[in-house]
């Protein structure tokens, strides 16, 4: 079974409509997929509503858990808490924050605001995240992403090295924008090993941690 808590649809910058993304993942062996399109104040309500609709009919008809969520992306750091809270109020089951990736000009301080926000579940591709921020993520129950996406994955080695030291809960996500980027069997293991982590951690990261996250989300 594959768990993936960070994907995109045509509602933001992906290529396929939500139900197609869910279907593509289902036939690839996914057990759980979260649809987390890029949002801010301008589009949040509309996107969450549309994702909820397709997730609902997918769960009703196929053996997959489809979770409607958001990735709050490139917003002013001081707005993260209010936007994350609003996303939850609107029905987003998972809130992902677009972290300080090495390939994008995200506002400095975004990682810190994310790991100190009670409404955030996952910090995505956090780049050169600090040890203090990783400690805060651990203490606040926020999962740290190891990304399989080209470019964003440049930071995986740093994240893995210092995240392991601080005992964070890692999660492997695709951040897929098209069906070819969805995870296949064995992909998650490769991300973990290429980040420099030991194979003894594979089961924890791809099985135990996803189930901890699901419990946090109320599933």
C-alpha positions in Angstrom: 0.0 0.0 0.0 1.2 3.5 -0.9 0.4 6.5 1.3 0.8 10.0 -0.3 -0.3 13.2 1.5 0.8 15.8 -1.0 -0.5 15.9 -4.6 -2.0 18.5 -7.0 -4.8 18.6 -9.5 -5.9 21.0 -12.3 -7.6 23.1 -9.6 -4.2 24.6 -9.0 -1.1 23.7 -11.2 -1.7 20.0 -11.8 -2.7 18.4 -15.1 -5.8 16.3 -14.1 -9.1 16.8 -12.4 -9.4 15.5 -8.8 -11.3 12.3 -9.6 -8.7 11.4 -12.3 -5.8 11.9 -9.8 -7.6 9.6 -7.4 -8.2 7.0 -10.0 -4.6 7.1 -11.3 -3.3 6.6 -7.8 -5.8 3.8 -7.1 -4.6 1.7 -10.0 -1.0 2.3 -8.9 -1.7 0.6 -5.6 -2.4 3.6 -3.4 -4.4 3.0 -0.2 -4.4 6.7 0.8 -4.1 9.9 -1.2 -4.5 13.5 -0.1 -5.3 16.1 -2.7 -3.6 19.3 -1.6 -3.9 22.0 -4.2 -2.1 25.4 -3.8 -4.3 27.9 -2.0 -4.4 31.3 -0.4 -7.2 33.6 0.7 -8.3 34.1 -2.9 -9.2 30.5 -3.8 -9.3 28.4 -0.7 -13.1 28.1 -0.3 -13.7 27.1 -3.9 -10.9 24.5 -4.1 -11.7 22.8 -0.8 -15.4 22.5 -1.8 -14.5 21.0 -5.2 -12.0 18.6 -3.7 -14.5 17.4 -1.0 -17.0 16.5 -3.7 -14.6 14.2 -5.7 -13.1 12.7 -2.6 -16.5 11.8 -1.4 -17.6 9.9 -4.5 -14.2 8.2 -4.8 -14.4 6.8 -1.2 -17.9 5.7 -1.9 -17.0 3.6 -4.9 -13.4 2.6 -4.7 -11.2 1.0 -2.1 -9.1 4.1 -1.4 -9.1 6.8 1.2 -9.1 10.1 -0.6 -8.5 13.1 1.7 -9.4 16.7 0.7 -6.7 19.1 1.8 -4.7 22.2 0.9 -1.1 23.3 0.4 -0.9 26.9 1.7 1.7 28.2 -0.7 4.0 31.3 -0.8 1.8 33.4 1.5 3.2 36.0 3.9 4.5 34.1 6.9 2.3 36.1 9.3 -0.8 34.8 7.5 -0.1 31.1 7.9 -1.9 30.6 11.2 -5.1 32.4 10.1 -5.2 30.7 6.7 -4.5 27.2 8.2 -7.3 27.7 10.7 -9.7 28.9 7.9 -8.8 25.8 5.8 -9.8 23.5 8.6 -13.0 25.4 9.2 -13.9 25.0 5.5 -13.4 21.3 5.6 -9.8 20.6 4.6 -8.8 17.4 6.5 -5.1 18.0 6.0 -3.1 21.3 5.9 0.3 21.2 4.2 2.5 24.2 4.2 4.8 25.0 1.3 8.1 25.1 3.0 11.3 27.0 2.2 12.3 24.8 -0.8 15.8 25.5 -2.2 14.3 26.1 -5.6 11.7 28.7 -4.7 11.7 32.2 -3.1 9.5 31.4 -0.2 9.5 34.1 2.5 12.1 33.4 5.2 10.5 32.4 8.4 7.8 30.3 6.7 9.2 27.1 8.2 9.1 28.5 11.7 5.6 29.7 11.4 4.5 26.4 10.0 6.0 24.2 12.8 4.5 26.5 15.5 1.0 26.4 14.1 -1.5 24.1 15.7 -3.6 23.8 12.5 -0.7 22.5 10.3 -0.2 18.8 9.7 2.7 18.5 7.2 5.6 20.8 6.3 6.5 20.1 2.7 10.0 20.3 1.2 11.4 22.5 4.0 14.9 22.9 2.5 17.6 24.1 4.9 15.3 23.9 7.9 17.0 24.6 11.2 17.5 22.2 14.1 15.3 24.4 16.3 12.5 24.3 13.8 12.8 20.5 13.6 12.6 20.3 17.4 9.5 22.4 17.3 8.0 20.2 14.6 8.6 17.1 16.7 7.1 18.7 19.9 4.1 20.0 18.0 3.3 16.8 16.1 4.0 18.2 12.7 5.2 15.7 10.1 8.3 16.6 7.9 8.2 15.7 4.3 10.9 13.9 2.3 10.0 14.8 -1.3 10.3 12.7 -4.4 9.7 15.8 -6.6 12.6 17.0 -8.8 14.2 20.1 -7.4 12.4 20.1 -4.0 14.2 16.8 -3.2 17.5 18.7 -3.2 17.0 19.4 0.5 16.2 15.8 1.5 19.7 15.0 2.7 19.8 18.0 5.0 16.3 17.4 6.2 17.0 13.7 6.9 20.3 14.3 8.7 19.0 16.8 11.2 15.5 15.5 11.4 16.8 12.1 12.4 18.8 13.8 15.2 15.7 15.6 16.5 13.5 12.5 16.1 10.9 14.0 13.8 8.2 12.0 12.1 9.2 11.8 8.4 6.7 11.3 5.7 7.4 10.5 2.0 5.2 12.4 -0.5 5.2 12.7 -4.3 4.1 16.4 -4.6 2.8 15.1 -8.0 1.5 17.4 -10.6 0.9 14.7 -13.2 0.2 11.0 -13.2 3.7 10.1 -14.1 4.9 11.6 -10.9 2.7 9.5 -8.6 4.6 7.0 -6.5 5.0 3.4 -7.6 6.0 0.5 -5.4 9.6 0.9 -4.2 9.7 4.7 -4.9 9.3 5.6 -1.2 12.1 3.3 -0.2 14.4 4.9 -2.8 13.6 8.4 -1.5 14.5 7.3 2.1 17.8 5.6 1.1 18.9 8.4 -1.2 18.3 10.9 1.6 21.0 9.0 3.5 18.7 7.2 6.0 19.2 3.6 7.0 17.0 0.9 5.6 16.0 0.0 9.1 13.8 3.2 9.1 11.9 2.3 6.0 9.0 0.5 7.7 8.6 3.4 10.3 8.5 6.1 7.6 6.3 4.4 5.0 3.9 2.5 7.3 4.0 3.6 10.9 4.2 7.3 10.3 1.4 7.5 7.8 -0.8 5.7 10.2 0.2 8.1 12.9 -0.7 11.0 10.6 -4.1 9.4 9.7 -4.8 9.1 13.4 -4.0 12.7 13.9 -6.3 13.6 11.1 -9.2 11.6 12.6 -9.2 8.6 10.4 
